[in-house]
Amino acid sequence: MNLGIHEKVGSERLYRAFDLMAAKDLDSAEHELNTGLDEALGQEDNVLSALFYSTLGVLYKIRKDFQKAWKYYEKAEKLLPEDPALKLISARLLIDVFGQFDTAIRRCKKVLEIARSDPPFLHQAYATMGLAQLKTGQRNLAIDSFIASMDSDFEGLMSASNIDMKLVEALLRKKIAIPECFAYLQKALAFAKNSNEDKFIDLFSRLIESFPHEDGPVPEDTIVR
């Protein structure tokens, strides 16, 4: 009974912290998170502790203190070493901030091992791995990962908002895999139509309408920001 109450209180603290971060009151959010973390550690609740650590990582990422953000994500991952979401978060940081592409690729491969029946994680793992491979000059492997990321036409994703667009942008900037990028956007549009998401129907339609020819420049409005 006490554990259930503790988990409820911890969840409420997390929600308050996210509300405070949304309101840009980062100091109050940090106080809420540190208080909740102390409580979770005192109860030896690894799952809740990992949630507080990872949320502190989010907070420090907002503050652009990426070293501290990494420290908190790493603590969370040590508590939940088989959690695919934490591995993907850290992989993105390794790519975007620290430039450790090989380490990011290893984390993505681990996600592919532990989330074989979870389409959203598989999609993000392939897209993230492809981005890292592209940055290390492994173009063919990056294209293979890109193709794998749209396996089964994004079936299993909860929303069109879950469709990763960073790898598409990177490939288009380098004028690589143009037909595959076009197919990706077509599949994304079909998914958005099936899920009745007008915002993404409009987005993907506009991207397809302005899609670059293989021998021409990539228009600015084709690139997803």
N, C-alpha and C positions, 0 to 999 in steps of 0.2 A: 504493500500500500504506500509506504513512504517513498519507494522508488518511483511509483507512478506519479505521485505529487511532485517529486523532484523533477521528473522529465517534463511535466506540464509547466512548472515554473521556468525551467530552462528554455522551453519553446517560446514562452511569452517574452523572455528576455531577448531571444533572437529576433522575434518579430519587432520588438521595440527598437532594437539596434538597427534593423533595416529601415524602419520608419525614420529614425534619427539621421541615418546616412542619406536617405532620400531628401531630408530637409536640410542637408549639409551641416548638421550639428555633429561633426565628427568627434569632438572631445567627449560629448555625452554618450555617443554610441560606443566609443572605446571604453568608457567607464562601465557601461552596461555589459559589454562583452567580457571584460576582465573579471567583473563580479560573477558573471555566469560561469566563466571558465574555472574560477577558484572553487565554486560550488560543485561543478561537474568532476573536477579532479579529486575533490574531497570524497565524493561518492564513488570514485574509481569507475566512472561511466565513460568508457572509451569512445563510444559513438557520439555522445553529447559533447565530450571534450574536443573531439575532432571537428565537430560542427562549429564550435566556438573558435578554434584555431583557424579554420578555413575562412570564417567570417572576418576574423582579424586580418587575414591575408587580403580579403576584399577591401577592407578599410584602408590598409596601407598601400594597396594598389591605387586606390582613389587618390591618396596623398602623394602618389608617385614615388614613394619610398619602397622601391622594388626589392631591395635587400631584405628589409623587414618582412615584406609580403612573402618573399620566398621562404624565409625562416618559419613563418607560421604555416604555410602550406606544407612544408617539409615535416613539421611536427604533426600535423593532421594526418599526413600520409603514413607516418610511422605507426600511428595508432590504428589506422585502417589500411594496411598495406595492399589489400585486394580491392579497394574502392576505385573503380574506373574513372569516376568523375574527378577525383583528386589528381589522378595521374594525367588526365587531359589538361587540367588547369595548369599544373606544373610544366607540362610539355609546351603549352602556349607561352608561358613566361620564359622558358628556356630559349624559344625561338625569337620572340618579340623583343626581349630585353637583354638576355645574356649571350645570345648567339651560340649556344651549345646545341647545335643541330643533331649531332650523333646521339647525344643523351636523350634528346626529345624523341628521336626515332625509336630508341629502345623502349621508352615509356609507352609510346603508341603501340608497339608490337606486343607489349605486356597487356595492354587493354584488349587487343585483338584476341589474346589467349583467354582472358578471364570474362569477356563479354560476348561470347560467340553467338548467343541467341538474343542479343539486345540491339536491334537495328539503330536506335539513336546513338549509342556509344560506338558502334561499328562505323557509322557514317562519319562521326567526328574524328575518330581515330585515323581513318584512311585520309580524310581531308587534311588533318594536322600533319600526319606523316608525309603526305605529298608535298606540303609546303616546306617542310624541313629538307626533304630530298631535293626539291627544286633549288633551294638556297645553297646546297652543297654541290650543285652541278649534275646531279643524277637525274637527268631529264626523263629518260625512259622509265625509270622506277617511279618518278613523280606522276607521269601520265598513267601508269598502271594503277597507282593508288587513287588517282582522280577517277578513273573508270570504276574502280571498286567502290568508291564512295557513293556512286549513284546506282548501285546494284538494286534490283527489284524496284526501280523507279521511286526510290525514297519510301517505299512501303514500311510502315512501322513508326514513322516519325509522327509526333503529336501535332505538329503545325508546320506551315511553310516557313515560319520564323526560325525553325531549327535547321533549315538547309544552309550549310556553310557556303559563304561566297568569297572567302579570302583566297582560296586556291584558284578559283576562276579568275579573280582579279589579277593574281600573280602570273598566271599563264597568259592571259590576254596582254598584259604589259610586255611580256617577252615574245609575244606572237607565236606561242607554242600551242599545239593541240587545238587549233581553231575549230575543226569539225566536232571534236569532243566537247568543247565549251558550248557550242551551239546546241548540241544534243542535251547537254546538262540543263541549259536554260529552258529548253522545250519540255523536258521532264519536270522541271520545277514548276513551270506554268501549268502543266496538266495536273500536278499535285495540288496546286493552289486552287484550281477550278474545282477539283473533286472535294476539297475541304471548304469551299465557299469563302475564301479569304480574299475579299475585294482588294485590300491594300496590296497584297502580293501578286494578285492577278494583274493589277495595273503596273507594278514594278517590273515583273518578268516580261510582260507584253512590251513595255517601253524598251527594255534591254534587247529583246529580240528584234524589234523594229530598227534599232540603231546598231545592230550587230556589225562588226567590221568584216570586210572581205580579207581573205588570207594574204593578199598582196598589197593591202592598204593599211593606213594607220588605224590605231584603236581610238575611236572617238572618246572624248572625255566623259560624255554622259553614259557610255557603256560601262565605265568602271564603277563598281559599287564602293561607296565610301564607308 
